[in-house]
Amino acid sequence: MGDTVDNMSTAALVITLILLLTDLTIRVVSLFIVPRNRRPQTAMAWLLAIFFLPYVGFILFLLFGSRRLPKSRRDKQREINEYILGTTEGMDRVKRDHPWPPWLEPIVELNRALGAMPLVGDNAARIITDYTESIETMADAVASATKTVHVEFYIVSIDHETARFFDEIDAAVARGVTVRILFDHVATARVPGYRKLLKRLRASGAEFHAMLPVRPWRGQWQRPDLRNHRKFLIVDGRVAFTGSQNLIERGYKRKKHWAGTLEWRELMVRFEGPIVAGIDALFATDWYSETDELLLRESAPIPEELPDDDIDAQVVPSGPAFEGENNLRLFNSLVYAAQHQIQICSPYFVPDESMLYAITTAAQSGLDVQLFVSEIGDQPTVFHAQRSYYEALLKAGVRIWLYRAPTVLHAKHVTIDDQVAVIGSSNMDMRSFSLNLEVSVMVRGPQVIADLRRVEQEYRENSTELKLEEWQKRPKHMAAFDTLARVTATVQ
């Protein structure tokens, strides 16, 4: 009996020593592996997770620590970029007979170097802020299609607001139009009615694919939170829509929510002109990544009759298929270039250190810096992480406008002085900078800037301005929760 007890004690001691050695090994190895090619704040967040919970933290790091897409997808992105650079040589020679700000040219070149897309002139842009009008206008465009319809949205759903859009898709296929549809697999699959959507798309005859599918049983696997967040529609290569809106009803089918019944406010832009070819090339990139079918040979020629608006525009794609964080570099460059005014609208504002410094530096330099966010959020952790930045922003002189509940201000755009705007799918958060595939369009033209200024004024009229004194009086437990959420937001 004594020998048995001794043997059990020895085994327990050996197991304990093994666990301790494994624990120590994980901690030491992590010090060398985790910080490599990561922001210091991200590396620190991962190291804290591993040091507090070594086994759980390390397993999570192995699953979620790499923000790079599979090598095959990155190779396809490089191949497409080389093609775009070669076929668009000279397209970036826009008319400069109207005064250009001296700081714009280097930013145009930066975007070209990072995302391969040229700056093109002679475009028209119409801003749409009404949710139903946006979907109806896109349905009208599909109804007029004669050759191709390319649909790509983060979330796609068939419901009472999108029903007509899909009726027009069915009609387009029936009259011989080639219809191709892409949607993010994880984001769309978790929306009620996913099976109904697939059944309807199969019945329509449209070609469709889920982007970045997470289906290990089919050999389809990558980090599950690397998502394609892009949103656009291109019809016949002549008209394109892009912006913040998904193809779903305005309540996102979430009537019972942690914050109650919410409605989303969006901003979409309808483009005509040479910029449409750039947006279509981005669709072709994603289609190629999912299907191995190259569509660039279908790109429509630039029409002879160009719009009268004379808007310069440049597509800036970004995401983990690129080496750099294209959208973050664009936003930071614009913020540092601003001379008078910076207006930022983002539903999820969780900046990295470089962006926080750029924005607070601009405000401390006397520029008029304003941030439009929602009074309430649809994602609790992100919402509280966002709130953790308000005090630093307010102290720097940034004016913060809280759009009143129950509306989630989901629009995403930036205006710099009265010169340049960026509109697209990208939030001002580290997920959009590092993990999501995004589309941004940098535009310049007096009419589009004036339209955005009117939209910003509408936001102010429906918002409450946050004051520093008021914010500092919030409950201490809420401040603590905001800080905790901020730490977890950096774990990427």
N, C-alpha and C positions, 0 to 999 in steps of 0.2 A: 504494500500500500504506500509506504514511504517512497519507494522508487518511482511509482506512478506520479505522485505529487511532485517529486523532484524533476521528473521529465517534463511535466506540464509547466512547471515554473521556468525551466530552461527554455522551452519552446516559446513561452510568453515573452521571456526576456529577449530571445532572438528576434521575434516578430516586432517587438517594440524598437529594438535597435535598427532593424531594417526600415521601419516606418520613419524613425528619426533621421536616418541617413538619407532616405528618399526625400523627406521634407527639406532637409538641408540642401541636398543636391538641386531640387527644384528652385529653391530660393536663390542659390548661387548662380545656377545656369541662367535663370531669368534676368539677372543683372546684366548679363552679356547679350542676351538674345532680344529682350523686349525693347530696349531703347533704340535699336538699330533702325535707322531711316524713319523714325517717328518723331512727332512733335514732343517736346519735353513734357507738356501737360498730359498728353495721351499716354506716354510711357509711364509717367508717374501714377496715373490712374490704374493702369494694368498692374504695375508692381504692387500697389496697395492691395488690390484684389487678391493677388497671388500670395502676398505676405500674410494677409489676414486669413485666407482660406486657400492654402497651398494647392491641394488636390483639385478642388472645384475651380479655383481661379486659373490653374494651369490648363485644365481641360477646356474651359471656356476660351482661353487664349488660343489654344490649338484650333478650335472650331471657328472663332471669330476674329482672330488676331491679324490675319492677312486681309487687306482691303483690295488686293489685286484680283482681277478676273483671270480665268484660266489662260495659259499662254496662247492657245489657239485663237481666242477671241482678241487678245492684244495684237497678235500677228495680223489678223484681219483688219483691225483698226488702222494699223500702219500701212497696210496695202491700200486701203481705201483713201487714206490721207495722201499718199503718193499719187494716186490717180487724180484726186481732186486738185492737187497742186499743179499737176501737169496740164489738166484740161481747162483750168481757169486762169492760166497765165495771161496777164493783161487785163482781166476783168475788173481789177481793183483800181483802175484808172477812172475814178469818178470826177465829175466836174467840180472844180474848186474856184469858180468865179464868184462865189459868195464867201464872205469872211469865215475862215476856219480858226478855231482857237488853236494857239500854237502847241498846246499839249496833246492834241488829238492824234496827230500822225503817229507818234511812237506807240500809242495804245492800239491803233489799227494794225500796225506791224506786229505787235505782241500777239494779238488775236489770230493773225494770219499764221504766225510761227507755231502757235500752240494748237490751233484747231483746223488749219489748212484752208478755211473758208475766206473768200475775198470780201472786201467792202464793195458794194455795188450801188449805183445811183438810179434815179428815175423810178422810184417805187412809190406806191400809194399805201397808206395804212389807215384803217378805221378801227377805233377802240370800241369794244362792246363790254359794258359792265352789267347789263341785265342778264340774269341767269337763263331765263327761258328764251329771250331773244337770241342769245348766243347759240343755243342748240338749234333753234328754228333757222337761223341764218346758215348754219352748217348743213342742215337738212336741205335747204334751198340750193346750196352749192352742189350737193350730191345729186339732187334732182336734175341739175343742168349738165351733169357729166356726160361726155361722149366717148372718152377713151379710158381713163384710169381714175380710180379713187384709192388713195392711200390713207389709212386710218391708223393712228398710233396714240394710245392713251394709257396712262398708268392704271386707271380703273375704268372698266367698261361694264355697263349694266343695262339690261332691258327693263324699263319701268315706265311709269306714266309720262315722264318728261322726255324720255329718249325714244319712245315708241315710234314716232313719226320718222326719226332719223333712220331707224332700222327698216321701216317700211320703204324708205327711199333707197336704202342699200339693196333690198330685195328687188326693187324695180330696176335699179341700175344693172344688176347682174342679169336680169331677165332681158334687157335690151342690148346685151353684149358688152357692157363695160367691164373691164378687168378691175375687180375689187380685192384689195389686200388689207388685212386687218392684223395689227399687233397689239397685244396688251400684256401688262406685267402679270406673271403667273401668280405670285404670292398675293399681291394686292387685290387682284380681281377674284381669285378663288375664294377669298375669305368674305366676299360680299354675298349676302343671300341671293339665290337665284342663279348661281354659277352654272349648274347643270342645264338650266333652262337656256342660258346664253349659248352654251356650246351646241345644244340641240338646234337652236334657231340658226346659228351660223352655218352649221352643217347643211341644214335644209335650204339655206339661201343660195348655196353654191359659191359663196365668197371664199377666197383663200385666207386662212387665218392661222396664227401661231401664238403661243404663249412665250413671252420673253423671259430669259433667265430662269427657265423652269427648275424647280427643286423636286426632282422625281428620282431618287436614288435607285428605285427598282428598274428604271430604264437607263441607268448609267448617267443621269443628268444631275450633276451636283456641283455647286460652288457655295461659297459662304452665303447662307440664306438671306442675310440682310443687305446684300448687294443688289439693289433693285433698279429697274429702268423706270424713271420718274418722268420721262418726257411726255409731252402732250401736243399733238398736232394733227391736222387734216390737210391733205393736198389733193386738189381736183384738177385733172387734165394738165398738170404742170403749169397752170395759169393763175390759180388762187390758192392761198394757204392760210390756215388759222393756227395760232399757237398762243400759249399763255398758261394760266394757272388752273383752268377748269378741267375736271374729269368728265367722262361721258356717263353721268349718273344723276339721279334726281338730287335736288339741292339739300336734302337732309341726310344724304349718304346712307339711306335705309337704316339709320340708327335713331329711331324715335325715342327710345329709352336710353338715356346716356348719363354718364356720371355727372354731367353738368346740366342735365335737362334736355329739352328739345332744342336743337340747334339748327341754324340755317347758314349755308356758306355763301359768302359774297366773293365773286371772282372777277377777273379781268382777262379778256381775250382780245387778240388783234387779228383783223382780216387783212392780209397782204396781197398786193398785186405787184407785178414787175419782176425784175431779175432775181430778187431775194427769194422768190418761190423755188427757184432751181436749187438754191442752197439748202432750204428746208427739206426739199425732196431728196437731195443727196444724203441728208442725215437719215431719212427714212430708209433709203437704200442701204446705208451702213448697217442699220439694225436688222433689216431683212436678210442681208447677207450673213450676218452673225448667227441668225437663227436657222437659216435654210441652206446656206452655201450657194444661193442663187444670186447672181449679180444683176442688178436692175439699172445700173448707171447708163447703159446703152439706150435706155428708154427716155433719158432726160430730154425734156422738150426744149426746143430752141427758144431763145429770148424773143418775145413778140416784137414785130416791127413798130406797132403803135404802143408806146409806153405811157404810163399814167402821167398826169400833169402835176402831181403833188411834189415831185422832185425830192423824195426822202432818200437819204443815204442809209443803208442798212448792212449789217454784217452778222452772220450766224456764228455763234460761239458754242460749240459742243463741249461737254465736259463729262467726266466720270472716271471710274477706275480702269477703263481701257486706255486712258492717256497717262503719260508719265507724270505730268504736272497737274495741279489743281487749277484748271483753266479759268473757271468762274471766279474762284477766290482771287486769282491774280488780276483778273479784269476789274472786279469790284474795288480791290485795294488801289489799283492804279487810278481809277476814276476818283476815288475819295481823296487821294493825295493831290490830284490835278485840279480839284475844284477850287474856284476862286471866291464864290459868293454863297452858294446854297447847295445843300444835299438833302434830298427827300428819299426816305427808304420805307418801303412797305413790304413787310414779310410776316407771314403767320407764325413762323417758327424762327425766332431770332436767338441763336446760340452761337455767337461768333468765336472763332479761334483768337489767340492772343494778338496775331498780326492785325486782324480786322478791328478788334477792340481798340488797339492803339491808334489805328488810322482814323477811326470815327471820333474818338475822344480828342485826338490831336487837332482834328479839323474844328471841333467845337471850341476847344481852348484857344484856337487861333482866331476866333471871332467870326467864323462862318455860321450861317444859319443852318443848323443840322436838326432835322425832324424825323422821328421814327413813328410809323403807324403800325400798331399791333392790336390784338384783340383783348378786350376786357376779360374774356373767358376763353378757355382752350378746349380742344377735343382730345388732346393727348396729355394726361396729367403730368408725367415725368418731364416731358419737353417743356410744358407750360411753366412748371416750377423752375426748371433750369433757366429758362428765359428770364423769369422775374429776378433771378439772382444778379443779373447785370444792370438792372434799372438804377440802382444807387450810384454806381460808378458813372453811368451815362448822364444822369441828372446832375451830379456834381461837376461834370465836365462842361455842362451847358447844353446838352442835347434835350430838345423838347420831345416828350413822349405822349402820344395820343392813344387812348384806349378806346377802341371801337366798341360800342355798347352791345351787351348781350341782348338777345340770344344769338346774334350773328357772329360767325367766325369770319373775320376778314382774311380770306385765303388768297387774295391777289398778291402778286409778286412783281415789284418793279422798283426801279431806282431812277431818279432824275438828278442830273448834275448841272448846276447853274440853269441857264435857259438854252443849253446847247445839246445835251446828249441824254438819252434814256436807255435803260436796259429793261426789257420785258421778256418773261419766259416762265419756265417751270421751277427755277432754282430758288430755294429758300436761303436765308442768311444763317445757315447753321452748318455744323461740321458734317452732318450726314450728307447734305447736298454738295458740300465741297469735296468730300472724300469717298463716299459710299454709293451715291446715286448717279445714274446716267441722267444728265440734264440737258436742256436746250435753253440758251439765252440768245436774244437778238438785240444788238446794240443799234439804236436808230438815232438819226439826226435830221431834224426838219422843224421849222417853226410851228406848223399846224399840229403835229403829233405831240410836241412839248406843251403847247397851249391846251390841248385836250387833256393831257395828263395833269396839268395844273388844276383844271376844273374838277377832275376826279379827286385830287388831293383835298381840294376845298370841301367837297362833299363828305370826305372822310372826317374832316375837322368838325363839320356841322353835326355829325352823328357820333361824335366821340367826346370823351372827357379827358382834359389834359391832366396828366399826373404831375403832382408837385412834390419836391424833395421832402419838405416838412411832413406832408401827409404820409409819404412812403416810409419814412423812418419811424412812424408810429405804429406800423403794422405789428401784429402779435409776434413775439419772439419765437414761438414754436413754428410759425409759418416761415420766418426768415431762416430758421435752422433747416427746415425741409427744403427750401429753395437751394440752400448751399449744398445739401446732400445730393439733390437732383443734378446740380451743376457738375459735381464730381463724376456721377455715373454717366453723364452725357459725353464726357471726354473719353470713355472707354470704347475705342473703335479698333 
